[in-house]
Amino acid sequence: MLLLIGSEQNPIQEDLQERGFTSQICEKGVRNNLLTPFQRFCNRIKSSVRCRIEHIFGAQKKRMGDETLRTIGRKKARFWIGMRNLVSNMCRAVVLMKAK
């Protein structure tokens, strides 16, 4: 677990720590108070994980449109989200097979 030494944590990060989660929120520098080398290192690790996930959701949004999921009930919503993920994975598999 990474603890930021010498920096103030915001209430969201404190709440995450109390619940047992590691904060994945990037630090932000302000004028006359730049990030320390350790904070920049932590931001690099956090953003490398986030960028992999955001690329997947960006591709889904581009292929299938920014359509709002309109269903009644959690079961139906989970089904349609699963179908979107399945179609996305199939499209990705086709792209990877064509590359070979």
Secondary structure, DSSP 8 states (H G I E B T S, - for coil): ----TTS---HHHHHHHHHT---------BTTB---HHHHHHHHHHHHHHHHHHHHHHHHHHHH-S-----SSHHHHHHHHHHHHHHHHHHHHHHHHHH-
